[in-house]
Amino acid sequence: MENILKELEELLLFYRKEDFKKLLDENYKEIGVSGKIYNKAMEMNYVNSHQVLSEKKFTISDFSSKKIGENLIMNSFKTTDKRTNVSAFRTSLWKKQVNGNWQIFFHQGTLTSE
């Protein structure tokens, strides 16, 4: 299960609108590293107005998944921007939908002091 959810997290790093549309829950909420709050509509506007990345601009490390409820998983990991070397700790909450697909409904990023 952990590998599947890591792959889903990595898909979002390409900023493809079809991935965001499929993987973000309708009630998605994000607290970004800036402290700004985003929802699915804001994220969709962003990916619609930006170019799809041919490669991920972040690397993921220290990835772990923990079941926290029925059909509910918490992912924790660290991302590092390949260009700036700036890192952030990240937490995502994913729920398994009735159709069996996983969707992210919450994400938070916090800059590291490293």
MOPAC internal coordinates of N, CA, C and O (Angstrom, degrees):
PM7 1SCF
backbone

  N    0.0000 0     0.00 0     0.00 0    0    0    0
  C    1.4511 1     0.00 0     0.00 0    1    0    0
  C    1.5345 1   110.79 1     0.00 0    2    1    0
  O    1.2310 1   120.77 1   139.20 1    3    2    1
  N    1.3328 1   116.13 1   -40.80 1    3    2    1
  C    1.4632 1   120.02 1  -178.48 1    5    3    2
  C    1.5247 1   111.54 1   -59.19 1    6    5    3
  O    1.2310 1   120.41 1   139.18 1    7    6    5
  N    1.3356 1   116.82 1   -40.82 1    7    6    5
  C    1.4669 1   120.35 1   179.88 1    9    7    6
  C    1.5232 1   111.61 1   -64.24 1   10    9    7
  O    1.2310 1   120.41 1   139.84 1   11   10    9
  N    1.3256 1   116.82 1   -40.16 1   11   10    9
  C    1.4640 1   120.76 1   179.46 1   13   11   10
  C    1.5212 1   110.34 1   -62.41 1   14   13   11
  O    1.2310 1   120.54 1   134.00 1   15   14   13
  N    1.3249 1   116.58 1   -46.00 1   15   14   13
  C    1.4606 1   119.97 1  -177.85 1   17   15   14
  C    1.5249 1   111.77 1   -69.76 1   18   17   15
  O    1.2310 1   120.15 1   146.64 1   19   18   17
  N    1.3243 1   117.32 1   -33.36 1   19   18   17
  C    1.4694 1   119.21 1   175.43 1   21   19   18
  C    1.5297 1   109.68 1   -64.86 1   22   21   19
  O    1.2310 1   120.38 1   138.45 1   23   22   21
  N    1.3233 1   116.89 1   -41.55 1   23   22   21
  C    1.4695 1   120.55 1   177.75 1   25   23   22
  C    1.5299 1   111.03 1   -61.20 1   26   25   23
  O    1.2310 1   120.17 1   140.93 1   27   26   25
  N    1.3265 1   117.29 1   -39.07 1   27   26   25
  C    1.4613 1   120.35 1   178.23 1   29   27   26
  C    1.5241 1   110.97 1   -65.91 1   30   29   27
  O    1.2310 1   120.28 1   138.04 1   31   30   29
  N    1.3368 1   117.07 1   -41.96 1   31   30   29
  C    1.4709 1   120.51 1   176.32 1   33   31   30
  C    1.5309 1   109.77 1   -59.49 1   34   33   31
  O    1.2310 1   120.65 1   136.41 1   35   34   33
  N    1.3303 1   116.37 1   -43.59 1   35   34   33
  C    1.4650 1   120.47 1  -178.25 1   37   35   34
  C    1.5256 1   111.92 1   -66.51 1   38   37   35
  O    1.2310 1   119.80 1   145.93 1   39   38   37
  N    1.3281 1   117.98 1   -34.07 1   39   38   37
  C    1.4670 1   120.34 1   176.37 1   41   39   38
  C    1.5241 1   111.20 1   -57.63 1   42   41   39
  O    1.2310 1   120.61 1   141.18 1   43   42   41
  N    1.3245 1   116.44 1   -38.82 1   43   42   41
  C    1.4627 1   120.25 1  -178.30 1   45   43   42
  C    1.5283 1   112.40 1   -67.18 1   46   45   43
  O    1.2310 1   119.98 1   160.39 1   47   46   45
  N    1.3214 1   117.64 1   -19.61 1   47   46   45
  C    1.4645 1   121.05 1  -179.12 1   49   47   46
  C    1.5276 1   113.25 1   -74.66 1   50   49   47
  O    1.2310 1   119.97 1   170.86 1   51   50   49
  N    1.3345 1   117.66 1    -9.14 1   51   50   49
  C    1.4689 1   121.10 1   176.19 1   53   51   50
  C    1.5310 1   111.98 1   -89.56 1   54   53   51
  O    1.2310 1   120.35 1   169.95 1   55   54   53
  N    1.3283 1   116.94 1   -10.05 1   55   54   53
  C    1.4694 1   122.83 1   177.81 1   57   55   54
  C    1.5292 1   112.59 1    57.35 1   58   57   55
  O    1.2310 1   120.49 1  -135.99 1   59   58   57
  N    1.3366 1   116.67 1    44.01 1   59   58   57
  C    1.4685 1   121.44 1   176.26 1   61   59   58
  C    1.5231 1   108.87 1   -92.13 1   62   61   59
  O    1.2310 1   121.02 1   -49.22 1   63   62   61
  N    1.3270 1   115.66 1   130.78 1   63   62   61
  C    1.4698 1   119.13 1  -175.38 1   65   63   62
  C    1.5214 1   112.57 1   -61.60 1   66   65   63
  O    1.2310 1   120.13 1   145.57 1   67   66   65
  N    1.3461 1   117.36 1   -34.43 1   67   66   65
  C    1.4729 1   118.80 1  -179.99 1   69   67   66
  C    1.5296 1   111.07 1   -65.78 1   70   69   67
  O    1.2310 1   120.16 1   145.53 1   71   70   69
  N    1.3429 1   117.29 1   -34.47 1   71   70   69
  C    1.4684 1   120.53 1   176.67 1   73   71   70
  C    1.5223 1   110.69 1   -69.50 1   74   73   71
  O    1.2310 1   120.45 1   135.77 1   75   74   73
  N    1.3453 1   116.74 1   -44.23 1   75   74   73
  C    1.4579 1   120.03 1   179.76 1   77   75   74
  C    1.5281 1   110.45 1   -62.66 1   78   77   75
  O    1.2310 1   120.61 1   136.76 1   79   78   77
  N    1.3222 1   116.45 1   -43.24 1   79   78   77
  C    1.4682 1   120.31 1  -179.06 1   81   79   78
  C    1.5245 1   111.06 1   -61.72 1   82   81   79
  O    1.2310 1   120.70 1   138.45 1   83   82   81
  N    1.3214 1   116.26 1   -41.55 1   83   82   81
  C    1.4642 1   121.34 1  -177.24 1   85   83   82
  C    1.5295 1   112.63 1   -77.23 1   86   85   83
  O    1.2310 1   120.17 1   140.86 1   87   86   85
  N    1.3363 1   117.28 1   -39.14 1   87   86   85
  C    1.4655 1   120.62 1  -169.14 1   89   87   86
  C    1.5264 1   114.81 1   -94.48 1   90   89   87
  O    1.2310 1   119.47 1   158.35 1   91   90   89
  N    1.3371 1   118.61 1   -21.65 1   91   90   89
  C    1.4599 1   120.29 1   179.54 1   93   91   90
  C    1.5252 1   110.10 1   -88.47 1   94   93   91
  O    1.2310 1   121.04 1   -54.86 1   95   94   93
  N    1.3210 1   115.62 1   125.14 1   95   94   93
  C    1.4575 1   122.35 1   175.69 1   97   95   94
  C    1.5317 1   109.27 1   -61.93 1   98   97   95
  O    1.2310 1   120.24 1   -28.59 1   99   98   97
  N    1.3197 1   117.15 1   151.41 1   99   98   97
  C    1.4720 1   121.00 1   179.64 1  101   99   98
  C    1.5292 1   111.82 1   -58.37 1  102  101   99
  O    1.2310 1   119.91 1   151.20 1  103  102  101
  N    1.3297 1   117.78 1   -28.80 1  103  102  101
  C    1.4676 1   122.08 1  -179.92 1  105  103  102
  C    1.5281 1   112.34 1  -100.48 1  106  105  103
  O    1.2310 1   120.34 1  -157.19 1  107  106  105
  N    1.3286 1   116.96 1    22.81 1  107  106  105
  C    1.4628 1   122.67 1  -178.38 1  109  107  106
  C    1.5302 1   111.31 1   -54.71 1  110  109  107
  O    1.2310 1   121.73 1   -39.89 1  111  110  109
  N    1.3356 1   114.30 1   140.11 1  111  110  109
  C    1.4646 1   121.54 1   175.94 1  113  111  110
  C    1.5164 1   107.56 1  -138.60 1  114  113  111
  O    1.2310 1   120.94 1   -42.15 1  115  114  113
  N    1.3323 1   115.80 1   137.85 1  115  114  113
  C    1.4625 1   121.09 1   176.32 1  117  115  114
  C    1.5148 1   109.48 1  -131.32 1  118  117  115
  O    1.2310 1   121.36 1   -41.56 1  119  118  117
  N    1.3210 1   115.00 1   138.44 1  119  118  117
  C    1.4599 1   121.40 1   168.70 1  121  119  118
  C    1.5192 1   104.93 1  -108.74 1  122  121  119
  O    1.2310 1   120.90 1   -73.31 1  123  122  121
  N    1.3257 1   115.89 1   106.69 1  123  122  121
  C    1.4549 1   121.08 1  -175.38 1  125  123  122
  C    1.5187 1   112.76 1   -74.69 1  126  125  123
  O    1.2310 1   121.08 1    -9.08 1  127  126  125
  N    1.3275 1   115.53 1   170.92 1  127  126  125
  C    1.4655 1   120.33 1   179.86 1  129  127  126
  C    1.5267 1   111.12 1   -62.23 1  130  129  127
  O    1.2310 1   120.07 1   158.26 1  131  130  129
  N    1.3294 1   117.46 1   -21.74 1  131  130  129
  C    1.4641 1   122.07 1   178.08 1  133  131  130
  C    1.5240 1   111.73 1   -79.68 1  134  133  131
  O    1.2310 1   120.64 1   167.14 1  135  134  133
  N    1.3363 1   116.38 1   -12.86 1  135  134  133
  C    1.4561 1   121.11 1  -175.02 1  137  135  134
  C    1.5233 1   112.51 1    93.55 1  138  137  135
  O    1.2310 1   120.43 1   172.55 1  139  138  137
  N    1.3304 1   116.78 1    -7.45 1  139  138  137
  C    1.4615 1   121.25 1   179.21 1  141  139  138
  C    1.5269 1   109.85 1   -74.11 1  142  141  139
  O    1.2310 1   120.77 1   -34.35 1  143  142  141
  N    1.3330 1   116.13 1   145.65 1  143  142  141
  C    1.4605 1   122.02 1   179.97 1  145  143  142
  C    1.5265 1   109.12 1  -101.03 1  146  145  143
  O    1.2310 1   121.35 1   -46.05 1  147  146  145
  N    1.3310 1   115.02 1   133.95 1  147  146  145
  C    1.4628 1   122.52 1  -179.00 1  149  147  146
  C    1.5271 1   109.58 1  -122.59 1  150  149  147
  O    1.2310 1   121.01 1   -25.55 1  151  150  149
  N    1.3378 1   115.67 1   154.45 1  151  150  149
  C    1.4613 1   120.95 1   172.59 1  153  151  150
  C    1.5307 1   108.64 1  -125.09 1  154  153  151
  O    1.2310 1   120.25 1     1.71 1  155  154  153
  N    1.3172 1   117.13 1  -178.29 1  155  154  153
  C    1.4678 1   120.18 1  -176.26 1  157  155  154
  C    1.5219 1   111.39 1   -62.30 1  158  157  155
  O    1.2310 1   119.80 1   137.06 1  159  158  157
  N    1.3248 1   117.99 1   -42.94 1  159  158  157
  C    1.4666 1   120.47 1  -179.16 1  161  159  158
  C    1.5275 1   111.00 1   -60.13 1  162  161  159
  O    1.2310 1   120.23 1   138.17 1  163  162  161
  N    1.3227 1   117.16 1   -41.83 1  163  162  161
  C    1.4685 1   120.97 1   178.81 1  165  163  162
  C    1.5226 1   110.85 1   -64.50 1  166  165  163
  O    1.2310 1   120.65 1   138.60 1  167  166  165
  N    1.3195 1   116.36 1   -41.40 1  167  166  165
  C    1.4691 1   120.50 1   179.16 1  169  167  166
  C    1.5284 1   110.57 1   -66.24 1  170  169  167
  O    1.2310 1   120.16 1   139.64 1  171  170  169
  N    1.3262 1   117.30 1   -40.36 1  171  170  169
  C    1.4623 1   120.65 1   178.74 1  173  171  170
  C    1.5270 1   110.49 1   -65.04 1  174  173  171
  O    1.2310 1   119.84 1   139.81 1  175  174  173
  N    1.3265 1   117.91 1   -40.19 1  175  174  173
  C    1.4688 1   120.75 1   175.89 1  177  175  174
  C    1.5189 1   110.68 1   -60.35 1  178  177  175
  O    1.2310 1   120.76 1   139.29 1  179  178  177
  N    1.3302 1   116.16 1   -40.71 1  179  178  177
  C    1.4651 1   120.33 1   179.92 1  181  179  178
  C    1.5267 1   110.95 1   -63.27 1  182  181  179
  O    1.2310 1   120.02 1   128.55 1  183  182  181
  N    1.3214 1   117.57 1   -51.45 1  183  182  181
  C    1.4716 1   119.38 1  -176.97 1  185  183  182
  C    1.5249 1   111.75 1   -68.45 1  186  185  183
  O    1.2310 1   119.95 1   151.41 1  187  186  185
  N    1.3224 1   117.71 1   -28.59 1  187  186  185
  C    1.4685 1   120.16 1   177.05 1  189  187  186
  C    1.5212 1   112.37 1   -70.51 1  190  189  187
  O    1.2310 1   120.24 1   155.48 1  191  190  189
  N    1.3328 1   117.15 1   -24.52 1  191  190  189
  C    1.4658 1   120.37 1  -176.91 1  193  191  190
  C    1.5288 1   113.23 1  -103.31 1  194  193  191
  O    1.2310 1   119.74 1  -176.09 1  195  194  193
  N    1.3150 1   118.10 1     3.91 1  195  194  193
  C    1.4635 1   121.63 1  -179.73 1  197  195  194
  C    1.5223 1   110.29 1  -125.17 1  198  197  195
  O    1.2310 1   121.90 1   -23.31 1  199  198  197
  N    1.3049 1   113.97 1   156.69 1  199  198  197
  C    1.4574 1   120.64 1  -179.27 1  201  199  198
  C    1.5286 1   110.22 1   -75.68 1  202  201  199
  O    1.2310 1   121.09 1   -38.40 1  203  202  201
  N    1.3208 1   115.51 1   141.60 1  203  202  201
  C    1.4625 1   121.53 1   174.51 1  205  203  202
  C    1.5222 1   108.06 1   -65.45 1  206  205  203
  O    1.2310 1   120.58 1   -40.45 1  207  206  205
  N    1.3204 1   116.50 1   139.55 1  207  206  205
  C    1.4599 1   120.56 1   179.52 1  209  207  206
  C    1.5213 1   109.91 1   -83.72 1  210  209  207
  O    1.2310 1   120.78 1   -41.60 1  211  210  209
  N    1.3215 1   116.12 1   138.40 1  211  210  209
  C    1.4676 1   119.84 1   177.05 1  213  211  210
  C    1.5236 1   110.69 1   -80.19 1  214  213  211
  O    1.2310 1   120.89 1   157.88 1  215  214  213
  N    1.3225 1   115.91 1   -22.12 1  215  214  213
  C    1.4627 1   120.77 1   173.40 1  217  215  214
  C    1.5160 1   108.25 1  -143.51 1  218  217  215
  O    1.2310 1   121.09 1   -24.74 1  219  218  217
  N    1.3132 1   115.52 1   155.26 1  219  218  217
  C    1.4652 1   120.62 1  -178.50 1  221  219  218
  C    1.5243 1   109.57 1   -66.16 1  222  221  219
  O    1.2310 1   120.49 1   -41.30 1  223  222  221
  N    1.3379 1   116.67 1   138.70 1  223  222  221
  C    1.4599 1   119.11 1   176.95 1  225  223  222
  C    1.5272 1   111.70 1   -89.18 1  226  225  223
  O    1.2310 1   120.54 1   173.90 1  227  226  225
  N    1.3349 1   116.57 1    -6.10 1  227  226  225
  C    1.4601 1   121.90 1   178.40 1  229  227  226
  C    1.5223 1   110.47 1  -119.62 1  230  229  227
  O    1.2310 1   121.14 1   -30.57 1  231  230  229
  N    1.3167 1   115.42 1   149.43 1  231  230  229
  C    1.4575 1   120.33 1   166.86 1  233  231  230
  C    1.5279 1   107.00 1  -104.17 1  234  233  231
  O    1.2310 1   121.01 1   -29.13 1  235  234  233
  N    1.3207 1   115.67 1   150.87 1  235  234  233
  C    1.4647 1   121.67 1   177.59 1  237  235  234
  C    1.5191 1   108.30 1  -111.36 1  238  237  235
  O    1.2310 1   121.03 1   -45.61 1  239  238  237
  N    1.3350 1   115.64 1   134.39 1  239  238  237
  C    1.4656 1   120.66 1   175.72 1  241  239  238
  C    1.5232 1   108.95 1  -138.99 1  242  241  239
  O    1.2310 1   121.15 1   -10.87 1  243  242  241
  N    1.3269 1   115.40 1   169.13 1  243  242  241
  C    1.4710 1   122.46 1   176.68 1  245  243  242
  C    1.5329 1   112.22 1    52.56 1  246  245  243
  O    1.2310 1   120.48 1  -139.45 1  247  246  245
  N    1.3242 1   116.69 1    40.55 1  247  246  245
  C    1.4595 1   121.30 1  -176.28 1  249  247  246
  C    1.5234 1   110.92 1   -78.72 1  250  249  247
  O    1.2310 1   120.94 1   -45.37 1  251  250  249
  N    1.3318 1   115.81 1   134.63 1  251  250  249
  C    1.4648 1   120.36 1   172.85 1  253  251  250
  C    1.5250 1   109.31 1  -146.59 1  254  253  251
  O    1.2310 1   121.13 1   -29.72 1  255  254  253
  N    1.3249 1   115.45 1   150.28 1  255  254  253
  C    1.4668 1   122.82 1   176.92 1  257  255  254
  C    1.5143 1   108.45 1  -122.97 1  258  257  255
  O    1.2310 1   121.14 1   -36.75 1  259  258  257
  N    1.3269 1   115.42 1   143.25 1  259  258  257
  C    1.4592 1   119.98 1   177.82 1  261  259  258
  C    1.5233 1   108.82 1  -139.20 1  262  261  259
  O    1.2310 1   121.22 1   -50.14 1  263  262  261
  N    1.3348 1   115.27 1   129.86 1  263  262  261
  C    1.4609 1   119.98 1   175.23 1  265  263  262
  C    1.5214 1   107.79 1   -73.33 1  266  265  263
  O    1.2310 1   120.70 1   -55.39 1  267  266  265
  N    1.3339 1   116.26 1   124.61 1  267  266  265
  C    1.4630 1   119.67 1  -178.57 1  269  267  266
  C    1.5293 1   112.32 1  -117.39 1  270  269  267
  O    1.2310 1   120.66 1  -179.71 1  271  270  269
  N    1.3115 1   116.34 1     0.29 1  271  270  269
  C    1.4577 1   120.93 1   178.10 1  273  271  270
  C    1.5142 1   109.72 1  -179.16 1  274  273  271
  O    1.2310 1   121.09 1    -2.59 1  275  274  273
  N    1.3061 1   115.53 1   177.41 1  275  274  273
  C    1.4612 1   120.31 1   177.35 1  277  275  274
  C    1.5231 1   109.16 1   -62.22 1  278  277  275
  O    1.2310 1   120.45 1   -60.52 1  279  278  277
  N    1.3341 1   116.74 1   119.48 1  279  278  277
  C    1.4663 1   122.72 1  -179.86 1  281  279  278
  C    1.5258 1   113.03 1    59.18 1  282  281  279
  O    1.2310 1   120.40 1  -148.18 1  283  282  281
  N    1.3310 1   116.84 1    31.82 1  283  282  281
  C    1.4644 1   122.17 1  -177.45 1  285  283  282
  C    1.5233 1   109.45 1  -135.18 1  286  285  283
  O    1.2310 1   120.80 1   -55.60 1  287  286  285
  N    1.3391 1   116.08 1   124.40 1  287  286  285
  C    1.4644 1   122.37 1  -177.49 1  289  287  286
  C    1.5242 1   109.67 1  -126.80 1  290  289  287
  O    1.2310 1   120.68 1   -39.71 1  291  290  289
  N    1.3330 1   116.31 1   140.29 1  291  290  289
  C    1.4585 1   122.12 1   173.32 1  293  291  290
  C    1.5260 1   108.44 1  -109.79 1  294  293  291
  O    1.2310 1   120.76 1   -56.88 1  295  294  293
  N    1.3202 1   116.15 1   123.12 1  295  294  293
  C    1.4605 1   121.97 1   173.63 1  297  295  294
  C    1.5160 1   109.06 1  -100.87 1  298  297  295
  O    1.2310 1   120.79 1   -42.86 1  299  298  297
  N    1.3226 1   116.09 1   137.14 1  299  298  297
  C    1.4631 1   122.20 1   173.71 1  301  299  298
  C    1.5161 1   107.35 1  -127.48 1  302  301  299
  O    1.2310 1   120.74 1   -42.26 1  303  302  301
  N    1.3284 1   116.19 1   137.74 1  303  302  301
  C    1.4579 1   119.57 1  -178.95 1  305  303  302
  C    1.5238 1   110.13 1  -165.47 1  306  305  303
  O    1.2310 1   121.52 1    -8.25 1  307  306  305
  N    1.3039 1   114.69 1   171.75 1  307  306  305
  C    1.4598 1   122.18 1   177.80 1  309  307  306
  C    1.5213 1   107.74 1  -117.38 1  310  309  307
  O    1.2310 1   120.58 1   -43.66 1  311  310  309
  N    1.3244 1   116.50 1   136.34 1  311  310  309
  C    1.4593 1   120.25 1   172.72 1  313  311  310
  C    1.5187 1   108.84 1  -113.46 1  314  313  311
  O    1.2310 1   121.23 1   -31.70 1  315  314  313
  N    1.3157 1   115.25 1   148.30 1  315  314  313
  C    1.4627 1   121.55 1   174.51 1  317  315  314
  C    1.5180 1   107.87 1  -130.48 1  318  317  315
  O    1.2310 1   120.92 1   -53.63 1  319  318  317
  N    1.3287 1   115.85 1   126.37 1  319  318  317
  C    1.4595 1   121.74 1   178.06 1  321  319  318
  C    1.5219 1   108.24 1   -70.86 1  322  321  319
  O    1.2310 1   120.25 1   -56.02 1  323  322  321
  N    1.3233 1   117.12 1   123.98 1  323  322  321
  C    1.4631 1   121.66 1  -176.43 1  325  323  322
  C    1.5291 1   112.38 1   -64.82 1  326  325  323
  O    1.2310 1   119.93 1   152.37 1  327  326  325
  N    1.3315 1   117.74 1   -27.63 1  327  326  325
  C    1.4704 1   120.78 1  -177.74 1  329  327  326
  C    1.5170 1   112.40 1   -85.28 1  330  329  327
  O    1.2310 1   120.54 1   136.20 1  331  330  329
  N    1.3290 1   116.57 1   -43.80 1  331  330  329
  C    1.4651 1   120.26 1  -172.94 1  333  331  330
  C    1.5195 1   113.63 1  -102.42 1  334  333  331
  O    1.2310 1   120.36 1   166.33 1  335  334  333
  N    1.3296 1   116.91 1   -13.67 1  335  334  333
  C    1.4629 1   123.44 1  -176.66 1  337  335  334
  C    1.5344 1   112.85 1    65.95 1  338  337  335
  O    1.2310 1   119.97 1  -164.97 1  339  338  337
  N    1.3322 1   117.67 1    15.03 1  339  338  337
  C    1.4637 1   122.22 1   176.63 1  341  339  338
  C    1.5288 1   108.19 1   -78.80 1  342  341  339
  O    1.2310 1   121.06 1   -45.43 1  343  342  341
  N    1.3395 1   115.58 1   134.57 1  343  342  341
  C    1.4666 1   121.04 1  -177.34 1  345  343  342
  C    1.5238 1   111.32 1  -114.35 1  346  345  343
  O    1.2310 1   121.44 1   -25.75 1  347  346  345
  N    1.3253 1   114.84 1   154.25 1  347  346  345
  C    1.4625 1   121.51 1   176.75 1  349  347  346
  C    1.5229 1   108.97 1  -142.84 1  350  349  347
  O    1.2310 1   121.24 1   -36.58 1  351  350  349
  N    1.3265 1   115.23 1   143.42 1  351  350  349
  C    1.4559 1   120.81 1   170.45 1  353  351  350
  C    1.5210 1   106.66 1   -86.37 1  354  353  351
  O    1.2310 1   120.60 1   -41.26 1  355  354  353
  N    1.3209 1   116.47 1   138.74 1  355  354  353
  C    1.4609 1   120.54 1  -175.32 1  357  355  354
  C    1.5278 1   110.56 1  -133.42 1  358  357  355
  O    1.2310 1   121.69 1   -34.62 1  359  358  357
  N    1.3241 1   114.37 1   145.38 1  359  358  357
  C    1.4575 1   122.01 1   175.99 1  361  359  358
  C    1.5205 1   107.97 1  -133.40 1  362  361  359
  O    1.2310 1   120.81 1   -47.34 1  363  362  361
  N    1.3186 1   116.06 1   132.66 1  363  362  361
  C    1.4632 1   122.04 1   178.06 1  365  363  362
  C    1.5209 1   109.29 1  -128.83 1  366  365  363
  O    1.2310 1   121.12 1   -36.93 1  367  366  365
  N    1.3130 1   115.46 1   143.07 1  367  366  365
  C    1.4608 1   121.50 1   173.98 1  369  367  366
  C    1.5216 1   108.40 1  -111.89 1  370  369  367
  O    1.2310 1   121.14 1   -54.09 1  371  370  369
  N    1.3246 1   115.43 1   125.91 1  371  370  369
  C    1.4590 1   123.22 1  -178.08 1  373  371  370
  C    1.5220 1   109.16 1  -119.21 1  374  373  371
  O    1.2310 1   120.67 1   -37.95 1  375  374  373
  N    1.3335 1   116.32 1   142.05 1  375  374  373
  C    1.4632 1   119.58 1   174.65 1  377  375  374
  C    1.5202 1   109.54 1  -127.28 1  378  377  375
  O    1.2310 1   122.04 1   -36.41 1  379  378  377
  N    1.3247 1   113.70 1   143.59 1  379  378  377
  C    1.4598 1   120.53 1   177.71 1  381  379  378
  C    1.5215 1   107.80 1   -84.65 1  382  381  379
  O    1.2310 1   121.09 1   -58.09 1  383  382  381
  N    1.3170 1   115.51 1   121.91 1  383  382  381
  C    1.4584 1   121.69 1  -177.39 1  385  383  382
  C    1.5298 1   110.62 1   -78.53 1  386  385  383
  O    1.2310 1   120.72 1   -11.69 1  387  386  385
  N    1.3155 1   116.23 1   168.31 1  387  386  385
  C    1.4634 1   122.51 1   179.57 1  389  387  386
  C    1.5294 1   110.93 1   -56.67 1  390  389  387
  O    1.2310 1   120.27 1   145.77 1  391  390  389
  N    1.3429 1   117.09 1   -34.23 1  391  390  389
  C    1.4676 1   121.22 1  -179.19 1  393  391  390
  C    1.5302 1   112.79 1   -79.23 1  394  393  391
  O    1.2310 1   120.45 1   179.26 1  395  394  393
  N    1.3498 1   116.75 1    -0.74 1  395  394  393
  C    1.4593 1   121.28 1   178.10 1  397  395  394
  C    1.5084 1   114.77 1    93.32 1  398  397  395
  O    1.2310 1   119.91 1   172.04 1  399  398  397
  N    1.3361 1   117.78 1    -7.96 1  399  398  397
  C    1.4662 1   121.28 1   178.86 1  401  399  398
  C    1.5212 1   110.86 1   -82.68 1  402  401  399
  O    1.2310 1   121.03 1   -33.64 1  403  402  401
  N    1.3299 1   115.63 1   146.36 1  403  402  401
  C    1.4537 1   121.61 1   175.81 1  405  403  402
  C    1.5212 1   109.47 1   -90.16 1  406  405  403
  O    1.2310 1   120.54 1   -41.50 1  407  406  405
  N    1.3527 1   116.57 1   138.50 1  407  406  405
  C    1.4584 1   122.00 1   174.29 1  409  407  406
  C    1.5214 1   109.28 1  -134.92 1  410  409  407
  O    1.2310 1   121.74 1   -37.21 1  411  410  409
  N    1.3218 1   114.27 1   142.79 1  411  410  409
  C    1.4578 1   120.86 1   177.08 1  413  411  410
  C    1.5316 1   108.05 1   -84.92 1  414  413  411
  O    1.2310 1   120.50 1   -46.62 1  415  414  413
  N    1.3345 1   116.64 1   133.38 1  415  414  413
  C    1.4605 1   118.51 1   178.18 1  417  415  414
  C    1.5225 1   112.78 1  -120.55 1  418  417  415
  O    1.2310 1   120.01 1   171.08 1  419  418  417
  N    1.3437 1   117.58 1    -8.92 1  419  418  417
  C    1.4645 1   120.24 1   175.60 1  421  419  418
  C    1.5154 1   109.29 1  -151.65 1  422  421  419
  O    1.2310 1   121.10 1   -38.18 1  423  422  421
  N    1.3327 1   115.50 1   141.82 1  423  422  421
  C    1.4620 1   121.22 1   176.63 1  425  423  422
  C    1.5230 1   108.18 1  -147.21 1  426  425  423
  O    1.2310 1   121.11 1   -39.53 1  427  426  425
  N    1.3396 1   115.49 1   140.47 1  427  426  425
  C    1.4634 1   120.15 1   175.26 1  429  427  426
  C    1.5113 1   109.05 1  -139.59 1  430  429  427
  O    1.2310 1   121.10 1   -43.13 1  431  430  429
  N    1.3282 1   115.50 1   136.87 1  431  430  429
  C    1.4553 1   121.76 1   175.90 1  433  431  430
  C    1.5191 1   110.24 1  -120.17 1  434  433  431
  O    1.2310 1   120.80 1   -40.61 1  435  434  433
  N    1.3279 1   116.08 1   139.39 1  435  434  433
  C    1.4634 1   122.17 1   178.70 1  437  435  434
  C    1.5166 1   108.35 1  -132.33 1  438  437  435
  O    1.2310 1   120.38 1   -57.28 1  439  438  437
  N    1.3264 1   116.87 1   122.72 1  439  438  437
  C    1.4599 1   119.93 1   178.58 1  441  439  438
  C    1.5201 1   110.47 1   -59.54 1  442  441  439
  O    1.2310 1   121.01 1   -36.94 1  443  442  441
  N    1.3283 1   115.68 1   143.06 1  443  442  441
  C    1.4619 1   120.02 1   177.19 1  445  443  442
  C    1.5166 1   109.19 1   -86.47 1  446  445  443
  O    1.2310 1   120.93 1   -17.28 1  447  446  445
  N    1.3023 1   115.82 1   162.72 1  447  446  445
  C    1.4672 1   120.67 1   176.90 1  449  447  446
  C    1.5173 1   110.96 1   -95.36 1  450  449  447
  O    1.2310 1   120.72 1  -173.34 1  451  450  449
  N    1.3268 1   116.22 1     6.66 1  451  450  449
  C    1.4719 1   120.95 1  -178.01 1  453  451  450
  C    1.5069 1   111.30 1   -77.83 1  454  453  451
  O    1.2310 1   120.10 1   180.00 1  455  454  453

